[in-house]
Amino acid sequence: MNTKRVYHRWTEHEVRLLYRSVTSSNRNWVSVQQQFPQFSLLQLQNKFTMIEKQFLVKKEAENDSVQETVRVLMELMRKRE
């Protein structure tokens, strides 16, 4: 049996739509899959997991950036005293 892999590059719009669909339907994957019939249930779940991981990494980076800014400001305030 000869199977061909097809890679789908998700657009930003599709990612937002998937995220919104999953969160608003309270992870009712049947209704989500109806909106994305070209993907299997497993593909949709995997993509959503990747989106969540990317979101968490982004949030951690933002938190690190804020903490670094606060640290630098505190050092500057100490030097001024």
Rosetta silent file (secondary structure, phi, psi, omega in degrees, C-alpha in Angstrom):
SEQUENCE: MNTKRVYHRWTEHEVRLLYRSVTSSNRNWVSVQQQFPQFSLLQLQNKFTMIEKQFLVKKEAENDSVQETVRVLMELMRKRE
SCORE:     score description
SCORE:     0.000 S_00000001
   1 L     0.000  126.744 -177.792    0.000    0.000    0.000 S_00000001
   2 L  -102.727  114.153  178.519    1.470    3.307   -1.056 S_00000001
   3 L  -111.772  148.337 -178.105    0.541    6.222    1.177 S_00000001
   4 L  -117.735  129.152  176.744    1.534    9.786    0.605 S_00000001
   5 L   -82.630  136.218  178.017    2.184   12.246    3.413 S_00000001
   6 L  -122.571  125.052  179.444    0.692   15.638    2.971 S_00000001
   7 L   -97.143  132.842  177.974    1.904   18.521    5.087 S_00000001
   8 L  -112.181  121.420  175.838   -0.512   21.316    5.826 S_00000001
   9 L   -87.641  114.797 -178.234    0.901   24.685    6.834 S_00000001
  10 L   -74.031  135.477  174.602   -1.576   26.224    9.229 S_00000001
  11 L   -84.335  163.306  178.267   -2.313   29.905    8.745 S_00000001
  12 H   -59.802  -38.423  179.040   -2.586   32.239   11.712 S_00000001
  13 H   -62.803  -44.652  179.605   -6.318   32.500   11.034 S_00000001
  14 H   -63.988  -39.298  179.124   -6.757   28.708   11.110 S_00000001
  15 H   -63.059  -46.259  178.683   -4.796   28.455   14.354 S_00000001
  16 H   -62.618  -41.832  179.789   -6.979   31.105   15.995 S_00000001
  17 H   -63.082  -44.048  177.989  -10.123   29.451   14.666 S_00000001
  18 H   -62.327  -47.073 -178.725   -9.055   26.041   15.979 S_00000001
  19 H   -60.600  -45.867  179.572   -8.136   27.464   19.388 S_00000001
  20 H   -63.403  -41.128 -179.311  -11.420   29.353   19.633 S_00000001
  21 H   -63.483  -44.257 -177.986  -13.418   26.322   18.511 S_00000001
  22 H   -67.833  -46.514 -176.836  -11.818   24.004   21.036 S_00000001
  23 H   -70.556  -37.437 -178.637  -12.070   26.379   23.981 S_00000001
  24 H   -74.250  -26.218 -179.989  -15.616   27.548   23.232 S_00000001
  25 L   -92.386    7.228 -179.153  -16.915   24.005   22.748 S_00000001
  26 L    56.407   44.382  178.205  -15.311   22.875   26.006 S_00000001
  27 L    60.140   35.987  173.029  -13.114   20.443   24.061 S_00000001
  28 L   -82.311   92.727 -171.102  -16.000   18.777   22.278 S_00000001
  29 H   -67.388  -23.661  178.226  -13.800   17.289   19.590 S_00000001
  30 H   -65.792  -45.897  179.322  -16.705   15.999   17.507 S_00000001
  31 H   -69.252  -34.210  177.499  -17.992   19.518   16.896 S_00000001
  32 H   -65.049  -42.550 -178.625  -14.459   20.793   16.316 S_00000001
  33 H   -66.254  -28.380  176.604  -13.829   18.098   13.740 S_00000001
  34 H   -65.531  -29.921  178.089  -17.002   19.097   11.910 S_00000001
  35 H   -79.876  -22.489 -179.967  -15.448   22.519   11.410 S_00000001
  36 L  -127.383   66.893 -173.948  -12.191   20.973   10.158 S_00000001
  37 L   -66.847  -17.796 -178.319  -13.301   17.877    8.196 S_00000001
  38 L   -76.645   -8.960 -178.626  -10.013   17.655    6.293 S_00000001
  39 L  -114.774  148.366  175.348   -8.165   16.667    9.494 S_00000001
  40 L   -76.796  164.705  178.272   -8.440   13.576   11.636 S_00000001
  41 H   -58.899  -44.087 -179.910   -9.356   13.849   15.284 S_00000001
  42 H   -63.593  -40.011  178.252   -5.805   12.981   16.300 S_00000001
  43 H   -62.298  -41.883  179.589   -4.342   15.646   14.005 S_00000001
  44 H   -66.537  -42.660  179.099   -6.591   18.294   15.530 S_00000001
  45 H   -64.015  -41.440  178.624   -5.772   17.250   19.079 S_00000001
  46 H   -64.472  -41.956  179.313   -2.043   17.269   18.322 S_00000001
  47 H   -64.385  -41.497  179.356   -2.241   20.702   16.721 S_00000001
  48 H   -63.884  -40.258  177.243   -4.172   22.081   19.685 S_00000001
  49 H   -61.350  -41.965  177.825   -1.574   20.674   22.076 S_00000001
  50 H   -63.054  -40.478  178.889    1.165   22.375   20.049 S_00000001
  51 H   -62.069  -45.386  179.009   -0.745   25.664   20.171 S_00000001
  52 H   -61.148  -43.212  179.379   -1.062   25.404   23.960 S_00000001
  53 H   -62.791  -43.836  178.906    2.656   24.656   24.342 S_00000001
  54 H   -62.587  -39.485  179.079    3.600   27.616   22.144 S_00000001
  55 H   -63.596  -43.543  179.406    1.282   29.847   24.160 S_00000001
  56 H   -64.866  -42.097  178.742    2.859   28.711   27.436 S_00000001
  57 H   -62.713  -41.605  179.358    6.385   29.246   26.118 S_00000001
  58 H   -63.472  -43.433  178.885    5.406   32.714   24.917 S_00000001
  59 H   -63.264  -42.288  178.575    3.892   33.573   28.310 S_00000001
  60 H   -62.075  -40.903  179.007    7.008   32.338   30.126 S_00000001
  61 H   -64.285  -40.850  177.752    9.199   34.471   27.864 S_00000001
  62 H   -64.200  -42.457  178.811    7.029   37.520   28.559 S_00000001
  63 H   -63.486  -42.049  177.835    7.209   36.864   32.304 S_00000001
  64 H   -61.682  -40.665  179.975   10.993   36.482   32.130 S_00000001
  65 H   -64.545  -43.513  178.637   11.230   39.741   30.224 S_00000001
  66 H   -64.011  -44.160  179.646    9.098   41.568   32.793 S_00000001
  67 H   -62.517  -39.903  178.497   11.129   40.124   35.667 S_00000001
  68 H   -65.214  -41.013  178.239   14.382   41.189   33.994 S_00000001
  69 H   -62.596  -44.022  178.715   13.030   44.716   33.477 S_00000001
  70 H   -62.899  -42.118  179.951   12.011   44.949   37.133 S_00000001
  71 H   -61.595  -44.649  179.950   15.430   43.684   38.234 S_00000001
  72 H   -64.371  -43.198  178.693   17.230   46.290   36.108 S_00000001
  73 H   -62.847  -39.889  178.092   14.980   49.077   37.392 S_00000001
  74 H   -63.719  -40.935  177.853   15.586   48.012   40.993 S_00000001
  75 H   -62.959  -43.121  178.957   19.347   48.082   40.404 S_00000001
  76 H   -63.082  -39.684  178.747   19.115   51.562   38.898 S_00000001
  77 H   -65.464  -40.011  178.659   17.077   52.790   41.855 S_00000001
  78 H   -64.041  -39.755 -179.335   19.641   51.379   44.297 S_00000001
  79 H   -66.932  -32.280 -179.579   22.485   53.097   42.433 S_00000001
  80 H   -72.570  -24.535 -176.506   20.676   56.443   42.579 S_00000001
  81 L   -75.228    0.000    0.000   20.321   56.245   46.370 S_00000001
